[in-house]
């Protein structure tokens, strides 16, 4: 009986065991169909597929899978150079089993251990190349980079040099100081208790501190200038809410004694006035950066620190000031200002031999330790920063000019009628007197304005103007202090063509100069006619007082002949002996001098009604001049003059000079 089931034709395949081909067209044993199917099943078992008992659907799925394998093999083969992946898969599938991915059978990826070793070798080669580059080729760059990371530049605080006076007394010095902050919200004690304990240390009242504590919860600045011992007292309180920040501050042990000379240093340790500002190159110590190495945590390695960079010189800035004389001058000035209710005043003392200044004071002044408590205008040293019309204290210079110019002779006489008219302008003597014929000595002794006008009228205006320029008008002194003002003189054309200008200049009005410049000019009459440079800096001295560096100044300029200077000085001595300068007489000493009472000029033009500037200049000793002392009192009250407001003050300073400088009697 014939089998009625239809058998699907199969493509010929090679038997994996015998290599014989299986052909569906070969004669079949229809009598043994079961064996035939078994044979076919055995043949297909070589490729891991058992068709026994499969339905027609299973055969179709097997056929589809074969087609996909062919497609995948061809695609990969095309990408990898046409390799016949289908045949390779068919060959390996006999050993690997059905369903294994063909991508795991790529020839050079098949051995995973080989791949791992290959990657390790590549990594080692790359690492070796990198190490060679770093250790050999890039050595210098890396060494420099390491040095920049390990080396640190330290800017050390360098204290400012101390400032000392002529005898080595300290006028300014750096010291450790503390800033005190309060944080009331952190207080662990009653605010009233802390206020009472802090008040004497910060120089405030307990009630004031308590009020501050109640205004703000944190960050209250109580003081910037606590000393070391005061800071220790605060630390001993062990109170929360009090913060001490250390810093350096400038201490002025003498208080306001020389504030107008020294100036002050602000909270940032920068000089802002006086020598502290103007002579920073001498006061500030130069320092080089300290180079050190640091560890990984940023700490400085002590064995790598340049110890030499920590050293600094012990030199001090030595001044020509004498604290004893400075104190005497300030006391005399304060007394005069208080007595006459004056607006301000100044005293200048200069050594006529070299221009050194042993004393220079102005009032009002300030205490450099607490400069922030004073108005800004007090910081000005007006003896060098402001100009004024000198009045009669300039008359001796005019006499010297006329003598050296050859316009007059020492024996000449001049008539004083009491008044002179220049158009609508009238000039008269301050005391409204008329003295008739007078010689040069009497003109100075009685301070005759009319006599001085007659003297200057004997000169050509252009010549007189040239002489005013020669002695320094229109210039400054060149003192080693800051903010010095230039003296002023009218334009030459205006001065020469207007007779009134010549007349007023004869008794010290119509031009302006500083008290210091007038002191310099008058000093030329005491040193043989030489114009010296005023100065306060002596040099840099070590702690033993030995000068390491000494300041130098321009050579003195000869402006008057020695004979003329001597003649005028003798005339000035008669001013003190018999004239308006009698209040400056000192028993046993010959004193030369000249009073001055000038109207106070307004800015621009004109004069302040009823306001005067009283002054007096004294030279001691007249027989062997050493010092010139100028005293100026601005706007004294009560109808005073130079003889009453300034001469007694200068006398007091000269008496201190005699004692301090051991000047022998004349």
C-alpha positions as CSV (number, residue, x, y, z in Angstrom):
1,X,0.0,0.0,0.0
2,X,1.4,3.3,-1.1
3,X,2.0,6.1,1.5
4,X,-0.3,9.0,0.6
5,X,1.6,11.7,2.6
6,X,3.6,14.2,0.6
7,X,7.2,14.5,1.4
8,X,8.9,18.0,0.9
9,X,12.0,17.8,-1.2
10,X,15.2,18.6,0.6
11,X,18.4,20.2,-0.8
12,X,21.4,17.8,-1.0
13,X,23.6,18.0,2.1
14,X,26.9,16.5,3.0
15,X,26.8,14.0,5.8
16,X,29.2,15.2,8.5
17,X,30.2,11.7,9.4
18,X,30.8,9.9,6.1
19,X,30.9,12.8,3.7
20,X,28.1,11.1,1.5
21,X,25.6,13.3,-0.1
22,X,21.9,12.9,0.7
23,X,19.7,13.4,-2.3
24,X,15.9,13.5,-2.0
25,X,15.7,12.3,-5.6
26,X,17.4,9.0,-4.8
27,X,15.3,5.8,-4.9
28,X,13.3,5.4,-1.8
29,X,12.3,2.2,0.0
30,X,8.6,2.8,0.2
31,X,8.2,-0.3,2.1
32,X,10.3,1.0,4.9
33,X,9.3,4.6,5.0
34,X,9.9,4.7,8.7
35,X,13.6,3.8,8.3
36,X,13.9,6.4,5.5
37,X,12.7,9.2,7.9
38,X,15.0,7.9,10.5
39,X,17.9,8.1,8.1
40,X,17.0,11.6,7.2
41,X,16.7,12.5,10.8
42,X,20.1,11.1,11.5
43,X,21.6,13.1,8.7
44,X,20.1,16.3,10.0
45,X,21.3,15.6,13.5
46,X,24.8,16.4,12.4
47,X,23.7,20.0,12.2
48,X,21.9,19.8,15.5
49,X,18.3,19.6,14.0
50,X,16.1,16.6,14.6
51,X,13.2,16.5,12.1
52,X,11.6,13.4,13.5
53,X,8.1,14.0,14.5
54,X,8.2,17.6,13.3
55,X,5.3,19.0,11.4
56,X,5.5,20.9,8.2
57,X,5.6,24.3,10.2
58,X,8.7,23.3,12.0
59,X,10.4,22.4,8.7
60,X,9.5,25.8,7.3
61,X,11.0,27.6,10.4
62,X,14.2,25.6,10.0
63,X,14.4,26.6,6.4
64,X,13.9,30.3,7.3
65,X,16.6,30.1,9.9
66,X,19.0,28.7,7.4
67,X,18.2,31.6,5.1
68,X,18.8,34.2,7.8
69,X,22.1,32.6,8.6
70,X,23.1,32.8,5.0
71,X,22.0,36.5,4.9
72,X,24.0,37.3,8.1
73,X,27.0,35.4,6.9
74,X,27.0,37.2,3.6
75,X,26.6,40.6,5.1
76,X,29.4,40.2,7.6
77,X,31.5,38.6,4.9
78,X,31.0,41.6,2.7
79,X,32.1,43.9,5.4
80,X,35.2,41.9,6.3
81,X,36.5,41.5,2.8
82,X,34.1,38.9,1.3
83,X,35.0,36.0,3.7
84,X,32.5,33.2,3.3
85,X,31.0,33.2,6.7
86,X,28.2,30.9,5.7
87,X,30.5,28.0,4.9
88,X,32.5,28.7,8.1
89,X,29.4,28.7,10.1
90,X,28.2,25.5,8.6
91,X,31.6,23.9,9.3
92,X,31.8,25.0,12.9
93,X,28.2,24.4,13.7
94,X,28.8,20.7,13.7
95,X,31.0,21.2,16.8
96,X,29.4,24.2,18.4
97,X,25.8,23.3,18.4
98,X,22.8,25.0,16.9
99,X,22.1,28.7,17.8
100,X,25.7,29.9,18.5
101,X,26.4,33.4,17.2
102,X,28.7,33.6,14.2
103,X,30.4,36.8,15.6
104,X,32.1,34.8,18.3
105,X,33.9,32.8,15.7
106,X,35.9,35.7,14.1
107,X,39.4,34.3,13.5
108,X,41.4,37.0,15.4
109,X,38.8,37.5,18.1
110,X,38.2,34.0,18.8
111,X,40.9,33.7,21.4
112,X,39.9,36.1,24.2
113,X,43.1,35.6,26.2
114,X,45.1,36.7,23.2
115,X,43.0,39.8,23.0
116,X,43.5,40.6,26.6
117,X,47.3,40.2,26.3
118,X,47.3,42.3,23.2
119,X,45.5,45.2,25.1
120,X,47.9,44.9,28.0
121,X,50.9,45.1,25.7
122,X,49.5,48.2,24.0
123,X,48.8,49.9,27.4
124,X,52.4,49.1,28.6
125,X,53.8,50.6,25.4
126,X,51.8,53.8,25.7
127,X,52.6,54.1,29.4
128,X,56.3,53.7,28.7
129,X,56.2,56.4,26.0
130,X,54.4,58.7,28.5
131,X,56.9,58.0,31.2
132,X,59.8,58.7,28.9
133,X,58.3,62.0,27.9
134,X,57.7,63.0,31.4
135,X,61.0,61.8,32.9
136,X,63.3,62.7,30.0
137,X,61.9,65.1,27.5
138,X,59.7,67.3,29.8
139,X,62.0,67.3,32.9
140,X,62.7,71.1,33.0
141,X,59.1,72.1,32.6
142,X,57.9,69.8,35.3
143,X,60.7,70.8,37.7
144,X,59.7,74.5,37.3
145,X,56.1,73.6,37.8
146,X,56.9,71.7,41.0
147,X,59.1,74.6,42.3
148,X,56.2,77.0,41.7
149,X,53.9,74.8,43.7
150,X,56.3,74.1,46.5
151,X,57.9,77.6,46.8
152,X,55.9,80.4,48.4
153,X,56.7,84.1,48.5
154,X,56.0,85.7,51.9
155,X,55.6,89.4,52.4
156,X,56.8,90.1,56.0
157,X,55.7,93.1,57.9
158,X,58.6,95.5,58.2
159,X,58.2,98.1,61.0
160,X,58.8,101.7,60.1
161,X,61.9,103.3,61.4
162,X,61.7,105.2,64.6
163,X,62.0,108.9,64.6
164,X,64.2,110.6,67.3
165,X,65.1,114.1,68.1
166,X,68.5,115.8,68.4
167,X,69.3,114.0,71.6
168,X,67.9,110.6,70.6
169,X,64.6,111.0,72.4
170,X,61.9,108.9,70.6
171,X,59.3,110.9,68.9
172,X,57.7,108.1,66.9
173,X,58.0,104.3,67.0
174,X,56.1,101.2,65.8
175,X,54.6,98.9,68.4
176,X,52.2,95.9,68.6
177,X,48.6,97.0,69.0
178,X,45.2,95.4,69.0
179,X,41.8,96.2,67.6
180,X,38.9,95.3,69.9
181,X,35.5,94.2,68.5
182,X,32.5,93.4,70.5
183,X,29.7,90.9,69.6
184,X,26.9,91.5,72.2
185,X,24.9,88.5,71.0
186,X,27.7,86.2,72.1
187,X,28.1,87.7,75.6
188,X,28.0,85.2,78.4
189,X,28.1,87.9,81.0
190,X,25.7,90.8,81.7
191,X,26.5,93.8,79.3
192,X,26.6,96.1,82.3
193,X,29.5,94.2,83.8
194,X,31.5,94.1,80.6
195,X,30.9,97.8,80.0
196,X,32.3,98.7,83.4
197,X,35.4,96.6,83.0
198,X,36.1,97.7,79.4
199,X,35.4,101.4,79.9
200,X,38.8,102.4,81.4
201,X,40.7,100.3,78.8
202,X,39.0,101.9,75.7
203,X,38.8,105.4,77.3
204,X,35.0,105.6,77.2
205,X,32.2,105.8,79.8
206,X,30.4,102.6,80.9
207,X,27.1,104.2,79.8
208,X,28.5,104.9,76.3
209,X,29.6,101.3,75.9
210,X,26.3,100.0,77.2
211,X,24.5,102.1,74.7
212,X,26.7,100.7,71.9
213,X,26.0,97.1,73.0
214,X,22.3,97.8,72.7
215,X,22.5,99.3,69.2
216,X,24.1,96.4,67.4
217,X,24.3,92.7,67.9
218,X,27.7,92.1,66.4
219,X,30.8,93.8,64.8
220,X,31.1,96.8,67.2
221,X,34.5,98.5,66.8
222,X,35.5,99.7,70.3
223,X,39.1,100.8,69.7
224,X,42.0,100.4,67.2
225,X,44.8,101.2,69.6
226,X,44.9,98.8,72.5
227,X,48.4,98.3,73.9
228,X,49.8,94.9,74.8
229,X,49.1,95.2,78.5
230,X,45.6,96.4,77.9
231,X,45.0,93.5,75.5
232,X,46.2,91.1,78.2
233,X,43.7,92.5,80.7
234,X,40.9,91.9,78.3
235,X,42.1,88.3,77.6
236,X,42.2,87.6,81.3
237,X,38.4,88.4,81.5
238,X,37.8,85.1,79.5
239,X,34.6,86.7,78.2
240,X,32.8,85.5,75.1
241,X,31.9,88.1,72.5
242,X,35.2,90.1,72.7
243,X,37.5,89.8,69.7
244,X,41.1,91.0,69.7
245,X,42.9,91.4,66.3
246,X,46.6,92.1,66.5
247,X,48.3,94.6,64.2
248,X,51.1,97.3,64.3
249,X,50.4,100.9,65.1
250,X,52.5,104.0,65.3
251,X,53.1,105.4,68.8
252,X,54.0,109.0,69.4
253,X,55.3,109.0,73.0
254,X,55.4,112.8,73.2
255,X,51.7,113.3,72.1
256,X,51.2,116.5,70.3
257,X,54.7,117.8,70.9
258,X,55.9,117.7,67.3
259,X,52.7,116.6,65.4
260,X,53.1,119.4,62.8
261,X,56.5,118.0,62.0
262,X,55.9,114.3,62.3
263,X,52.5,114.0,60.8
264,X,50.6,110.7,61.5
265,X,50.2,107.1,60.2
266,X,46.7,105.9,59.4
267,X,45.1,102.5,60.2
268,X,46.7,101.0,57.1
269,X,50.1,102.0,58.3
270,X,50.6,104.7,55.7
271,X,51.9,108.1,56.4
272,X,49.4,110.9,55.7
273,X,51.1,114.1,56.8
274,X,54.4,115.6,57.9
275,X,57.6,113.5,57.7
276,X,55.6,110.3,57.9
277,X,54.2,111.2,54.5
278,X,57.0,113.2,52.8
279,X,60.0,111.2,53.9
280,X,58.6,107.6,53.4
281,X,61.8,106.6,51.5
282,X,63.7,107.2,54.7
283,X,61.2,105.9,57.3
284,X,59.9,102.8,55.5
285,X,62.4,100.0,55.6
286,X,63.0,98.2,52.3
287,X,62.4,94.5,52.3
288,X,62.8,91.7,49.8
289,X,60.2,88.9,49.5
290,X,60.9,85.9,51.7
291,X,61.1,82.7,49.6
292,X,60.3,79.5,51.4
293,X,59.1,76.0,50.6
294,X,55.8,74.6,51.8
295,X,54.6,71.0,52.3
296,X,51.5,69.4,50.8
297,X,49.3,70.9,53.5
298,X,50.6,74.4,52.8
299,X,52.8,74.7,55.9
300,X,56.1,76.4,55.6
301,X,59.1,74.1,56.0
302,X,61.4,75.7,58.7
303,X,64.6,74.3,57.2
304,X,63.9,76.0,53.9
305,X,63.4,79.6,55.2
306,X,66.0,82.2,54.3
307,X,66.8,83.5,57.8
308,X,68.7,86.4,56.4
309,X,65.6,87.9,55.0
310,X,64.2,88.2,58.5
311,X,66.8,90.7,59.5
312,X,66.4,94.4,59.2
313,X,68.6,97.4,60.1
314,X,68.2,99.3,63.4
315,X,68.7,102.7,61.9
316,X,66.5,105.6,63.1
317,X,65.6,108.9,61.5
318,X,67.3,111.6,63.5
319,X,65.9,115.1,63.4
320,X,67.4,118.5,64.3
321,X,64.4,119.1,66.6
322,X,65.1,119.5,70.3
323,X,62.2,118.2,72.4
324,X,63.0,120.6,75.3
325,X,62.9,123.6,73.1
326,X,59.9,122.3,71.2
327,X,58.0,122.0,74.4
328,X,59.0,125.5,75.5
329,X,57.9,127.0,72.2
330,X,54.5,125.3,72.3
331,X,53.9,126.4,75.9
332,X,54.8,130.0,75.0
333,X,52.5,129.9,71.9
334,X,49.6,128.5,73.7
335,X,49.9,131.1,76.5
336,X,49.9,134.0,73.9
337,X,47.0,132.6,71.9
338,X,44.9,132.1,75.1
339,X,45.8,135.6,76.4
340,X,44.8,137.4,73.3
341,X,42.1,135.2,72.0
342,X,43.9,134.7,68.7
343,X,42.8,132.4,65.9
344,X,46.1,130.6,65.4
345,X,49.8,131.1,65.8
346,X,53.3,129.8,64.9
347,X,56.8,129.8,66.3
348,X,59.8,129.0,64.1
349,X,63.4,128.6,65.5
350,X,66.2,128.3,63.0
351,X,70.0,127.9,63.4
352,X,71.3,130.7,61.1
353,X,74.6,128.9,60.5
354,X,73.2,125.9,58.6
355,X,69.4,126.2,58.5
356,X,68.6,123.4,61.0
357,X,65.4,123.8,62.8
358,X,65.4,122.9,66.6
359,X,61.8,124.0,67.1
360,X,58.7,124.6,64.9
361,X,55.2,124.7,66.4
362,X,51.8,125.8,65.2
363,X,48.5,126.0,67.0
364,X,45.9,124.6,66.8
365,X,47.5,121.2,66.4
366,X,46.6,117.6,67.0
367,X,47.7,114.4,68.8
368,X,49.0,111.9,66.2
369,X,48.0,109.0,68.5
370,X,44.4,109.9,68.1
371,X,44.4,112.0,64.9
372,X,40.9,110.9,64.1
373,X,39.5,113.0,66.9
374,X,40.7,116.3,65.4
375,X,39.4,118.3,62.4
376,X,41.2,118.0,59.2
377,X,42.4,121.6,59.1
378,X,44.6,120.9,62.2
379,X,46.8,118.6,60.2
380,X,48.1,121.5,58.2
381,X,51.4,123.0,59.2
382,X,50.4,126.5,58.3
383,X,53.9,127.9,59.1
384,X,55.0,126.4,55.8
385,X,51.7,125.8,53.9
386,X,50.0,129.2,54.2
387,X,51.2,132.7,53.2
388,X,50.6,136.0,54.8
389,X,51.7,139.6,54.5
390,X,54.6,140.0,56.9
391,X,54.3,143.8,57.6
392,X,57.1,145.6,59.4
393,X,59.1,142.4,60.1
394,X,60.2,142.7,56.4
395,X,61.6,146.3,56.9
396,X,65.1,145.2,57.8
397,X,65.3,143.3,54.5
398,X,64.3,146.3,52.6
399,X,66.9,148.4,54.3
400,X,69.5,145.8,53.4
401,X,68.3,145.8,49.8
402,X,68.6,149.6,49.5
403,X,72.1,149.6,51.0
404,X,73.4,146.8,48.8
405,X,71.8,148.3,45.7
406,X,73.7,151.6,46.5
407,X,70.4,153.6,46.6
408,X,71.1,154.8,50.1
409,X,74.0,155.2,52.6
410,X,74.0,154.3,56.3
411,X,74.3,158.0,57.2
412,X,71.3,159.2,55.1
413,X,68.4,161.0,56.8
414,X,64.7,160.8,55.7
415,X,61.9,163.1,56.7
416,X,58.7,161.5,58.1
417,X,55.7,163.9,57.7
418,X,53.3,161.2,59.0
419,X,51.3,160.8,55.8
420,X,51.9,160.3,52.1
421,X,49.3,160.3,49.3
422,X,49.3,158.2,46.1
423,X,46.3,159.5,44.2
424,X,43.3,158.5,46.2
425,X,45.4,156.2,48.4
426,X,46.9,157.4,51.7
427,X,49.7,155.8,53.7
428,X,50.5,156.7,57.3
429,X,52.3,155.3,60.3
430,X,50.6,152.7,62.4
431,X,50.7,155.0,65.5
432,X,49.6,158.0,63.4
433,X,52.8,159.8,64.5
434,X,55.0,162.3,62.6
435,X,58.7,162.2,63.5
436,X,60.4,164.5,61.1
437,X,64.0,163.7,60.1
438,X,65.1,160.2,60.9
439,X,68.1,158.0,60.2
440,X,68.0,154.4,59.2
441,X,68.2,153.1,62.8
442,X,65.3,155.3,64.0
443,X,63.2,154.3,61.0
444,X,63.6,150.6,62.1
445,X,63.4,151.3,65.8
446,X,60.1,153.2,65.6
447,X,58.8,151.2,62.6
448,X,58.1,154.3,60.5
449,X,56.1,153.4,57.4
450,X,56.7,156.8,55.8
451,X,60.5,156.5,56.4
452,X,60.5,153.1,54.6
453,X,58.6,154.5,51.7
454,X,61.2,157.2,51.3
455,X,64.0,154.7,51.4
456,X,62.5,152.5,48.6
457,X,61.6,155.5,46.5
458,X,65.3,156.1,46.3
459,X,65.5,152.9,44.1
460,X,64.5,152.3,40.6
461,X,61.3,150.1,40.7
462,X,62.7,147.5,38.3
463,X,65.9,147.2,40.4
464,X,63.8,146.8,43.6
465,X,61.7,144.1,41.9
466,X,64.8,142.2,40.9
467,X,66.1,142.3,44.4
468,X,62.8,140.9,45.8
469,X,63.2,138.0,43.4
470,X,66.8,137.6,44.4
471,X,66.1,137.1,48.1
472,X,63.4,134.5,47.2
473,X,60.0,136.0,46.7
474,X,58.0,134.0,44.2
475,X,59.8,130.8,45.3
476,X,59.9,128.5,48.4
477,X,62.6,127.5,50.8
478,X,63.0,123.9,49.7
479,X,62.4,122.6,53.3
480,X,62.2,118.8,53.7
481,X,58.6,119.0,54.9
482,X,55.5,118.5,52.7
483,X,53.1,121.0,51.2
484,X,55.2,124.1,51.3
485,X,53.6,127.1,49.6
486,X,55.3,129.4,47.2
487,X,55.5,133.0,48.2
488,X,53.7,135.5,45.9
489,X,54.8,138.7,44.2
490,X,52.7,140.8,41.9
491,X,53.4,140.9,38.2
492,X,56.5,142.9,37.4
493,X,54.7,145.3,34.9
494,X,52.0,146.1,37.5
495,X,54.5,146.4,40.3
496,X,56.8,148.8,38.3
497,X,54.1,151.0,36.8
498,X,52.0,151.5,40.0
499,X,53.8,153.7,42.6
500,X,51.4,152.5,45.3
501,X,52.7,148.9,44.9
502,X,56.2,150.1,45.5
503,X,55.1,152.0,48.6
504,X,53.2,149.2,50.3
505,X,56.0,146.7,49.6
506,X,58.4,149.0,51.5
507,X,56.6,148.1,54.8
508,X,55.9,144.5,54.0
509,X,52.5,144.5,52.4
510,X,51.3,143.8,48.8
511,X,53.1,140.4,48.7
512,X,52.9,137.2,50.7
513,X,55.2,134.6,52.1
514,X,55.2,131.8,54.7
515,X,56.5,132.3,58.2
516,X,59.3,129.8,57.5
517,X,60.4,131.8,54.4
518,X,60.5,135.0,56.4
519,X,62.6,133.2,59.0
520,X,65.0,132.1,56.3
521,X,65.3,135.6,54.8
522,X,65.8,137.3,58.2
523,X,68.4,134.6,59.1
524,X,70.6,135.9,56.2
525,X,71.0,139.2,58.2
526,X,72.4,137.1,61.1
527,X,74.9,134.9,59.2
528,X,76.7,137.4,57.0
529,X,74.2,137.7,54.2
530,X,73.7,134.0,53.2
531,X,70.4,132.3,52.4
532,X,70.5,128.8,53.9
533,X,68.0,126.0,53.4
534,X,65.7,125.3,56.4
535,X,65.5,121.6,57.3
536,X,64.5,119.2,60.1
537,X,66.3,116.0,59.0
538,X,69.7,115.3,60.3
539,X,70.2,111.8,58.9
540,X,70.0,108.1,59.7
541,X,71.6,107.0,63.0
542,X,72.2,103.7,64.6
543,X,71.0,102.8,68.1
544,X,74.3,104.3,69.5
545,X,73.6,107.7,67.9
546,X,76.3,107.3,65.2
547,X,75.3,108.7,61.9
548,X,75.2,106.1,59.1
549,X,73.9,108.6,56.6
550,X,73.7,112.4,56.8
551,X,71.3,114.6,54.8
552,X,72.9,117.1,52.5
553,X,71.4,120.4,51.4
554,X,72.2,123.1,48.8
555,X,75.1,125.4,49.5
556,X,74.1,128.7,51.2
557,X,73.4,131.5,48.6
558,X,75.1,134.8,49.2
559,X,72.4,137.5,48.8
560,X,73.7,140.4,50.9
561,X,77.3,141.5,51.5
562,X,78.6,140.7,55.0
563,X,79.1,144.3,55.8
564,X,75.5,145.2,55.0
565,X,74.1,142.3,57.0
566,X,76.2,143.4,60.0
567,X,75.0,147.0,59.7
568,X,71.3,146.1,59.5
569,X,71.7,143.6,62.5
570,X,73.1,146.5,64.6
571,X,70.1,148.6,63.7
572,X,67.8,145.7,64.7
573,X,69.5,145.6,68.1
574,X,68.5,149.2,68.7
575,X,64.9,148.2,68.0
576,X,65.0,146.0,71.1
577,X,67.1,148.4,73.1
578,X,65.2,151.6,72.4
579,X,62.3,150.9,70.1
580,X,59.2,148.8,69.7
581,X,61.0,145.6,70.6
582,X,61.7,146.5,74.2
583,X,59.4,143.7,75.5
584,X,61.9,141.2,74.1
585,X,64.9,142.4,76.1
586,X,66.8,139.7,78.1
587,X,69.1,140.9,80.8
588,X,72.7,140.1,80.1
589,X,72.1,139.3,76.4
590,X,72.2,141.3,73.3
591,X,69.1,140.7,71.3
592,X,68.3,142.0,67.8
593,X,64.7,142.1,66.6
594,X,61.8,143.7,64.8
595,X,58.1,144.0,65.4
596,X,55.4,143.7,62.8
597,X,51.7,144.6,62.8
598,X,50.1,144.0,59.4
599,X,46.6,144.1,58.1
600,X,45.2,140.7,57.3
601,X,44.7,140.3,53.6
602,X,41.6,138.8,52.1
603,X,41.8,136.1,49.4
604,X,42.1,138.0,46.1
605,X,42.3,141.6,47.2
606,X,41.5,143.9,50.1
607,X,41.9,143.5,53.8
608,X,39.8,142.1,56.7
609,X,38.4,145.0,58.7
610,X,39.9,145.1,62.2
611,X,42.0,141.9,61.7
612,X,45.7,142.0,62.0
613,X,48.6,139.6,62.1
614,X,51.1,140.5,64.9
615,X,54.6,139.2,64.7
616,X,58.1,139.6,66.1
617,X,61.5,138.3,65.0
618,X,64.4,138.0,67.4
619,X,68.0,137.1,66.8
620,X,70.2,135.9,69.7
621,X,72.9,136.7,70.6
622,X,73.3,139.8,68.5
623,X,77.0,139.9,69.0
624,X,77.5,136.3,67.7
625,X,74.2,135.3,66.1
626,X,73.2,131.7,66.3
627,X,69.4,131.5,66.2
628,X,66.6,133.5,64.7
629,X,63.2,133.1,66.3
630,X,60.0,134.2,64.6
631,X,56.6,134.4,66.4
632,X,53.3,135.0,64.6
633,X,49.9,135.6,66.2
634,X,47.0,135.5,63.8
635,X,44.1,137.8,64.6
636,X,44.7,138.7,68.3
637,X,42.0,140.7,69.9
638,X,42.0,143.9,71.9
639,X,43.9,146.3,69.6
640,X,47.2,144.5,70.2
641,X,50.5,144.9,68.2
642,X,53.5,142.8,67.5
643,X,55.2,144.4,70.5
644,X,52.5,143.2,72.9
645,X,51.2,139.9,71.4
646,X,54.3,138.4,69.8
647,X,57.5,140.0,71.4
648,X,56.9,138.6,74.9
649,X,56.2,135.1,73.4
650,X,59.5,135.2,71.4
651,X,61.4,136.4,74.5
652,X,60.1,133.3,76.4
653,X,61.4,131.0,73.6
654,X,64.8,132.8,73.5
655,X,65.2,132.3,77.2
656,X,64.6,128.6,76.7
657,X,67.2,128.6,74.0
658,X,69.7,130.1,76.3
659,X,69.1,127.4,78.8
660,X,68.8,124.4,76.4
661,X,71.7,125.4,74.1
662,X,73.9,126.8,76.9
663,X,74.3,130.2,75.2
664,X,76.8,132.3,77.3
665,X,75.9,135.9,78.2
666,X,76.9,138.7,75.9
